[in-house]
Amino acid sequence: MAGKTAGLADLAAYMNIWFLAGAVPDAAETLLAGFDRTQAWRKRVAAIGHGPRREMTPAEALDVARAAEPAGLQRPRRPRSAGPNPRRPGQVMADDYGRDPIAGTLVAANPGRVVIAREDPGLGRLQVHFPRAGYVVIPG
């Protein structure tokens, strides 16, 4: 949608068409009839696929997290409107329901995401990624 390769806009828009086609295929077919460029785009995005996937138990997922060490983040240049300053203690919480704050040290913030580093007694050092939409950052 925004260039020669797929980006976040493509994935955000595609999921709506994917959901519609899966939930009510006849309605999707009717609504998309005659939109040849949209149909061609839909096929290109679908062809990207979902990447390799492997079933694992919750315990196995926690073992992977425990064994992993967070990689250094390449922080993009942060516009002034992106939010709080990195490397400050803070909390992240949902802005609608489940408002339990998650404490950590802010390590990255840009218009699309917030990343906090935190230490978990059972898992060690983690970096937890949150989308900006639907979450708020609270200092300290």
C-alpha positions as a LaTeX table, in Angstrom:
\begin{tabular}{lrrr}
\hline
Residue & $x$ (\AA) & $y$ (\AA) & $z$ (\AA) \\
\hline
Met1 & 0.00 & 0.00 & 0.00 \\
Ala2 & 2.87 & 2.37 & 0.77 \\
Gly3 & 5.57 & 1.01 & $-1.52$ \\
Lys4 & 6.88 & $-1.95$ & $-3.44$ \\
Thr5 & 7.12 & $-4.23$ & $-0.40$ \\
Ala6 & 4.49 & $-5.08$ & 2.19 \\
Gly7 & 4.48 & $-3.05$ & 5.34 \\
Leu8 & 2.42 & $-2.49$ & 8.46 \\
Ala9 & $-0.36$ & $-0.74$ & 6.51 \\
Asp10 & $-0.76$ & $-3.83$ & 4.30 \\
Leu11 & $-0.97$ & $-6.17$ & 7.27 \\
Ala12 & $-3.39$ & $-3.93$ & 9.16 \\
Ala13 & $-5.70$ & $-3.63$ & 6.14 \\
Tyr14 & $-5.35$ & $-7.25$ & 5.05 \\
Met15 & $-6.50$ & $-8.72$ & 8.33 \\
Asn16 & $-9.93$ & $-7.16$ & 7.83 \\
Ile17 & $-10.37$ & $-8.72$ & 4.41 \\
Trp18 & $-8.91$ & $-12.02$ & 5.65 \\
Phe19 & $-11.37$ & $-12.08$ & 8.57 \\
Leu20 & $-14.33$ & $-11.17$ & 6.36 \\
Ala21 & $-13.45$ & $-13.85$ & 3.79 \\
Gly22 & $-13.07$ & $-16.46$ & 6.53 \\
Ala23 & $-16.22$ & $-15.53$ & 8.46 \\
Val24 & $-18.63$ & $-14.77$ & 5.61 \\
Pro25 & $-17.04$ & $-15.80$ & 2.31 \\
Asp26 & $-20.13$ & $-15.07$ & 0.21 \\
Ala27 & $-20.34$ & $-11.52$ & 1.52 \\
Ala28 & $-16.61$ & $-11.00$ & 0.94 \\
Glu29 & $-16.92$ & $-12.23$ & $-2.64$ \\
Thr30 & $-19.84$ & $-9.86$ & $-3.29$ \\
Leu31 & $-18.15$ & $-6.87$ & $-1.66$ \\
Leu32 & $-14.83$ & $-7.41$ & $-3.46$ \\
Ala33 & $-16.33$ & $-8.18$ & $-6.89$ \\
Gly34 & $-14.94$ & $-5.80$ & $-9.51$ \\
Phe35 & $-12.06$ & $-4.60$ & $-7.35$ \\
Asp36 & $-9.37$ & $-6.29$ & $-9.42$ \\
Arg37 & $-6.45$ & $-4.32$ & $-7.99$ \\
Thr38 & $-7.62$ & $-5.04$ & $-4.45$ \\
Gln39 & $-7.92$ & $-8.74$ & $-5.29$ \\
Ala40 & $-4.41$ & $-8.75$ & $-6.78$ \\
Trp41 & $-3.06$ & $-7.01$ & $-3.65$ \\
Arg42 & $-4.91$ & $-9.51$ & $-1.45$ \\
Lys43 & $-3.23$ & $-12.42$ & $-3.27$ \\
Arg44 & 0.21 & $-10.81$ & $-2.90$ \\
Val45 & $-0.23$ & $-10.30$ & 0.83 \\
Ala46 & $-1.63$ & $-13.83$ & 1.30 \\
Ala47 & 1.42 & $-15.21$ & $-0.53$ \\
Ile48 & 3.71 & $-13.76$ & 2.17 \\
Gly49 & 2.47 & $-16.50$ & 4.46 \\
His50 & 2.80 & $-16.74$ & 8.21 \\
Gly51 & 6.37 & $-17.96$ & 8.58 \\
Pro52 & 7.43 & $-21.16$ & 10.28 \\
Arg53 & 5.29 & $-22.23$ & 13.18 \\
Arg54 & 5.79 & $-24.92$ & 15.77 \\
Glu55 & 3.34 & $-26.02$ & 18.42 \\
Met56 & 4.63 & $-25.71$ & 21.96 \\
Thr57 & 3.23 & $-25.91$ & 25.42 \\
Pro58 & 3.12 & $-22.86$ & 27.69 \\
Ala59 & 5.97 & $-24.41$ & 29.71 \\
Glu60 & 8.09 & $-24.75$ & 26.55 \\
Ala61 & 7.39 & $-21.10$ & 25.64 \\
Leu62 & 8.57 & $-20.02$ & 29.08 \\
Asp63 & 11.71 & $-22.17$ & 28.68 \\
Val64 & 12.48 & $-20.33$ & 25.41 \\
Ala65 & 12.03 & $-16.96$ & 27.15 \\
Arg66 & 14.19 & $-18.08$ & 30.07 \\
Ala67 & 17.02 & $-19.20$ & 27.76 \\
Ala68 & 16.92 & $-16.08$ & 25.57 \\
Glu69 & 18.83 & $-12.89$ & 26.18 \\
Pro70 & 17.23 & $-9.70$ & 24.83 \\
Ala71 & 18.99 & $-8.36$ & 21.76 \\
Gly72 & 20.04 & $-4.75$ & 21.66 \\
Leu73 & 17.37 & $-2.58$ & 20.13 \\
Gln74 & 18.07 & $-0.38$ & 17.17 \\
Arg75 & 15.99 & 2.52 & 18.32 \\
Pro76 & 14.60 & 4.52 & 15.43 \\
Arg77 & 14.94 & 8.25 & 15.56 \\
Arg78 & 12.18 & 9.26 & 17.92 \\
Pro79 & 10.08 & 12.30 & 17.05 \\
Arg80 & 9.14 & 14.55 & 19.95 \\
Ser81 & 5.54 & 13.30 & 19.80 \\
Ala82 & 6.59 & 9.67 & 20.23 \\
Gly83 & 6.27 & 9.71 & 23.98 \\
Pro84 & 8.42 & 9.40 & 27.06 \\
Asn85 & 12.19 & 9.39 & 27.16 \\
Pro86 & 13.86 & 5.98 & 26.92 \\
Arg87 & 15.78 & 4.52 & 29.86 \\
Arg88 & 13.41 & 5.88 & 32.48 \\
Pro89 & 11.45 & 3.72 & 34.93 \\
Gly90 & 7.84 & 3.49 & 33.97 \\
Gln91 & 4.77 & 1.37 & 33.61 \\
Val92 & 2.68 & 0.32 & 30.64 \\
Met93 & $-0.97$ & $-0.58$ & 30.86 \\
Ala94 & $-3.95$ & $-1.13$ & 28.59 \\
Asp95 & $-6.13$ & 1.92 & 28.10 \\
Asp96 & $-9.43$ & 0.06 & 28.03 \\
Tyr97 & $-9.70$ & $-2.97$ & 30.34 \\
Gly98 & $-7.19$ & $-5.06$ & 32.24 \\
Arg99 & $-5.55$ & $-1.93$ & 33.60 \\
Asp100 & $-2.93$ & $-3.79$ & 35.60 \\
Pro101 & 0.29 & $-1.80$ & 35.14 \\
Ile102 & 3.39 & $-3.63$ & 33.96 \\
Ala103 & 6.51 & $-2.03$ & 35.47 \\
Gly104 & 9.88 & $-1.86$ & 33.79 \\
Thr105 & 12.49 & 0.43 & 32.31 \\
Leu106 & 11.52 & 2.05 & 29.06 \\
Val107 & 14.09 & 1.09 & 26.41 \\
Ala108 & 12.34 & 2.21 & 23.23 \\
Ala109 & 9.37 & 4.30 & 22.20 \\
Asn110 & 8.22 & 5.43 & 18.80 \\
Pro111 & 4.82 & 6.19 & 17.30 \\
Gly112 & 4.16 & 2.47 & 16.74 \\
Arg113 & 5.46 & 0.72 & 19.84 \\
Val114 & 6.78 & 0.89 & 23.37 \\
Val115 & 9.36 & $-1.56$ & 24.73 \\
Ile116 & 10.12 & $-2.02$ & 28.41 \\
Ala117 & 12.89 & $-4.08$ & 29.97 \\
Arg118 & 12.03 & $-5.96$ & 33.12 \\
Glu119 & 13.47 & $-8.62$ & 35.36 \\
Asp120 & 11.29 & $-11.62$ & 36.12 \\
Pro121 & 12.33 & $-13.94$ & 38.98 \\
Gly122 & 11.50 & $-17.05$ & 36.96 \\
Leu123 & 12.48 & $-15.92$ & 33.46 \\
Gly124 & 15.33 & $-13.45$ & 33.93 \\
Arg125 & 15.80 & $-10.33$ & 31.83 \\
Leu126 & 13.05 & $-9.68$ & 29.28 \\
Gln127 & 12.03 & $-6.97$ & 26.87 \\
Val128 & 8.28 & $-6.72$ & 26.46 \\
His129 & 6.87 & $-5.06$ & 23.33 \\
Phe130 & 3.53 & $-3.20$ & 23.33 \\
Pro131 & 1.75 & $-1.47$ & 20.47 \\
Arg132 & 1.13 & 2.24 & 21.07 \\
Ala133 & $-2.52$ & 1.84 & 20.13 \\
Gly134 & $-4.42$ & 0.54 & 23.13 \\
Tyr135 & $-1.66$ & 1.11 & 25.71 \\
Val136 & $-0.51$ & 4.05 & 27.79 \\
Val137 & 2.86 & 4.75 & 29.41 \\
Ile138 & 2.94 & 6.05 & 32.95 \\
Pro139 & 6.18 & 7.58 & 34.25 \\
Gly140 & 7.94 & 6.19 & 37.30 \\
\hline
\end{tabular}
